Amino acid sequence: MQTTFPTSANFDAPYIEETLKDIFGYSPDKLQVFSMTGDASDRRYFRVSFARTDGEPHSIVVMQLSAPIASEDNDSIRISHYLQNIKLRVPQIHKVDRKIGLLFLEDCGDKTLEDQLLSTPHEKEKLYSNAISELVQLQIRANPEGATFTRSFDIEKLMWEMEFMLSHYVEGLLQTPLSQTQREEWIKELLPICELLSTQPQYFVHRDFHSRNLMVQNDELVWIDFQDARLGPCQYDLASLLRDSYVVLDEKFRLKMIDLFLELHSEHGTSFVREDFLKVFDWMSIQRNLKAIGTFAFQKREKNSDRYLQYIEPTLNYVREALDRRPELSGLYRLLQQATPLGNKAVCDNL
């Protein structure tokens, strides 16, 4: 038996063998365990490959949480079951080891929507149309009152994310200290955005609905990384997808996909005033993109990871595009121009 185990994983070959036997009913052969590239969180992922009794290769994915699962009240498990119940494709949970915080999941491969777009760019419209269709289905089928959580994007949460961005991006990565007066000026400009967003109708929000959290398997989209779901505006996930830090879309295509979203909603009896919808979409995009920039800066400052620095520029460009259309946010635009590369497009484009 050939075995490769990460030294920091809290499981070993006999444990994995016994677990796989419990799941599939046979002892695996040619067992191997490899670390997988994770996201910007404390979760770790491993691929367990092995041979079935007929000799054919098979694999599962192990999600290692940062701590044991104290009770049934685990977001990954509860939300997975909730999404399955409303007929969305998510990885099957084979087994949960609560004592050491491990989830044994269906292996949905390595091909993300981002990867698929790189290999088959001619399928872009089909892929995004499918993603938006599934997003609308989620929003139509998921009753916020019946969700398995009560957290939402309220003012407190939205503003916390903006404070996080100021601390880790403006003051941290850019090394632009803010006096108490300056920070209050930022808060004055950011608060109205968060107030408006917090008053929007509530929908189930994946929260990280972008090209790296949609797997492509057998022409199906498989949703992953949904454990941080909240209630919030229907524009949130749409902004995550169409103003994605990892795949940059042109404005013409983005508007076409927004119109598809509105059309699909109207078929289910939900109508929006397009201009009002686009305003909230832009304001939501600004908030979410600034939050993402704060996360990218945090990864560099606190975890010494350069992996996400390259995505700050396109994300900041999204903020500029939205602010160019929203003169009512000129105060925020001015602050960003003063404190960030947003004030000099040539500088920003060459970062």
N, C-alpha and C positions, 0 to 999 in steps of 0.2 A: 504493500500500500504506500503510495506517495502522498505525503501530507505537508502542506505549507501553512503554518499558523502564525498570524500576527502576534508578536510577543506581548502586546498590551491587551489583547482580547481576553475576556474573562470566560473563555470556554476552551476545551481541548478536544482531541480526536475521539476518545471514548464517549464523551458527552454528546458530540455531534452525531456519532454513529448511532447511539441509543435514541436520540431525538428523531433522526431520520427514519429509523426503524419504527418508531411510534407513529410517525406521520404517514409513511407509505407502506408499512407492513413488511418490509424486507431490509436486510442489512446492506448498506451501500458498499461499493467497491471503488477503488481509485479515488479516494476522497481527497479533495484539496480545498483550501480556504484562502481567498485573496481579499485584500483590502480594496474597497471601491472609493472613487472620488465622491466625497460628500458635498453637502451644501454649507452655507454660512451659519451652521448651528452646532450644538454640542452632540448631536446624534452622529453615530458612525455606522458605516454599512460594509458588509462583507458578502461576497459571493461564495457559496458552497457548491462546488461541482463534484459530481460522482457518477458512477455507472449504475444503471438499473439492472435488474436480474437478467434482462435479455441482452445486456452489454451496451445498450444505447446510452449516450450521455444525457445527463439531466442536471438541473441546478435549481437552487433556491437562493433567496437573499435574506440575510440576517440584519435586522436593524437593532443596533445596540444603543439603548437610551442612556442618558447620563446618570440615571439612578434606578433602583428597583421600582416596580410598579406597586404602589402601596395599596391600591384598591381597584375595584372595577372601573373607577372613574378615570379612565385614561383617554386622552383626546384622540390619539391615533386609532385606537380600537373603536371607540364610540362613533367617531365621524366616518370611519371606514364602513361600518355597518349601516349607518344612516344613508350614505351615498349609494351603497349597494341596494338598499330598499327602494330608492327612487330611480333605480335602473341606470346608474352611471358606472362606467367601467373603472374599477380600482383594483389594485393587486389583492388577491385572496390572502387572507391570514390563515396560515396552516396551523400555527401553534404559538402560544404565548408563555414565556417563562417569567413570571412576575418577580420571582425572588432575585434574579440577576438582571432584570430589565431587558429581555430579548424578545423580539418579534420575528417569527419565521414566516417569510412572505413569498408569494409567487414571484418568480423571476420574469420580469417583463422585458428583458433585454437591455441593451445599451443605447438604442437609437432614440434620441429625444426629437421633439419637433424641430429644434435648432439643427440637429444633425440631418434630419430628413430634408430640410430646406436647402442645406448645402449640397446634398447629393442629387436632389430633384427639384431645382428652383422653379421649373415649369408647373409644379403642383402647388405653388404657393396659395393661389386663390382657393383651391379645393381644400387644402389643409386648414386654412384660417376659417373658411366657411363652415367646415365641420366643427372646429373648436367653438365658434360663436353659436352655432346651432345647439351644441351640448350645453353651453353656458346659459342660453335662454331656457333650455329644458330644466336645468337646475333651478333657475330663478322662478320658473312657473310651478315646478313640482314641490320645491322645498318650502314648507310652511314655517315662517320664522317662529311662530308660536309653538311649533312642535320640534324645533331644533334641539339638539342634544347639549346645548350650551346656552348661556344667557349673556355672554360678553358681547360687546358691540364697539363700534368705532364712535364713541362718544367724544365730547370735547376734551375730556381729560386724557384719553388715549391718543387722540390726534395731536394734541399739543405736546404731550410727552415725546412723541416721535420728532416733533419739530425742535424741541429742546435738545434732544439726543443729537440731531443733525448739527445744531449750533455748537455743541460741546465737542463733538468728534471731528466734524468737517471744518467749520469756520475757525474755531479756536484751536482745534487739535491739528489736523492735517495741514491747514493753511497757515497756522500759527498767527492768527489775527485775534489778539485778545479783545474782548468786549467789556467795556465798562458797564456798570449797572444801568446807566442811562441808555447806552447803546443796546443792551439786551432788552430793555423795556421797549425800545423803539421797534426792535424785531418782533417782539411779542404783539405789539400794537398792530403790526401789519399781518402777522400770521393768524391771529385769533379770529378775525372775521371769516377767513377761509374755513377754519375748523368749525366755527359756529354754523356756517351754512351747510357744510357736509354732514354735521351731526343731526340736522333737522330733516334730512331726506328720508323718503320711505325706506324701510328696512328690508333687505334681502339677505339670503345666505351668501356669504363672501368667502371664497377659497382663500384669498389674501395673497397668494403667490402664484397666480394663474398666468404663467409665462412659458416661454419656449423650452425651458429646461425642466419644467414640472409636468410636461405632457409627453409621455412616451408613445412611440409609434410601433405597434405590434400587429402584424397581419391586417394592415390597413385600418386598424382601430386606434383611437386615442385612449391612452390609459392615464388617469389622473393620479398624481402622487404628491407628497409633501403638503397635505391638506390639514395637518393637525393643528394649525394656528387659525383655523376658520373663525370668523366672527360675523355678526350682523352689521350691515352697512349699506351704502348706496349701491344701486345696480351698476353704476359707472365704475366702481372700484376694480372689479376683475377685468372689465373691458379695457380700462386704462392699463392694467398690468400687462395685458396681452398685446395691445396695439402701441403702447409706448414702453416696450420691453427693452431693458438695458442691453440685452444680448443679441437681439435681432432688430435692426433698425429698418422701419418701413417708411415709405414715402407718404406724403400727406394725401395724395390722390387715392392711393390704395386704402389708407386708414379711413378716410371718409366713406369710401365704398363699403367697408366692413361695418362701420357705424350704422350706415343706412340699412344694411342687412339685419343688424341687431334690432333696429327699430321696427323693421318690417316683420320680423319673426315674432316680436313681442305683440305687434298689432294683430297678428293672426290668432293670438290667444286672448285678445280683448284688452290688452294693456296699451294704452296710447300715451305718447309723450309729445309735448310741444318741442319741435326739433331745436329751436334756438335756445330754449331753456335747458334742454338736455345737453347741448354742446357746451353751454357755460359750466354746468356742473361737471361735465367730463373734463374740461380744461382745469378747473379748480381742483378736482380730484387728482388729476395727473400731476399737477404741481406739488400737491402735498405728498403723494406717493413717491414721486421721483426724488424729492428732497429727502424723504425718509430713506430711500434706497442709497442715496449718496452718503448719508450718515452711517449706514451699515457698512458700506464699502470702506469708509474712512476708519471705522471701528476695527474692522478686520486688520487693517494695516497697523494702527496704533496699539491695539490691545493684544493682537495675536500675531503680529509681525508677518502678516501674509500680504504679499503684493498681488495676489491672484485677481483681486477685484478692482485694482486701481485703473486698469484700462477702460473700465466701464463708466467711470465718472464723467468723462467727456461727452459721450453720446447722451447720457442721462441729463447732464446739465444743458445740453442743446435742446432736449425736449422741453425743459423748463423755459428756456428762452422762446421757443416757438409758441408755447401757450401764452406766455406773458405778452408777446407781441400782439396777440389778438385780444388781450384783456386790459385795456387802458385803466380800468377801475382798480387794477392792482399795481399801478405805477409806483406806489411807495415801496412795495416789496421788490420790484424791479430795480429801483434805485439802490436799495440796501445790498442786493446781490451784485450789482455792478461795482459797488464800492469794495466789497469784501471778497469776491470770488473772480475767477477768470471769465465769468459771464459778461463782464464789462468790456472785454476785448476779444472779439470773435477770433481774430487771427491767433492770439495767444492760446485760446481754448482749443482751437483746431490743431494746434501743434503740441499739445501736452503729451 
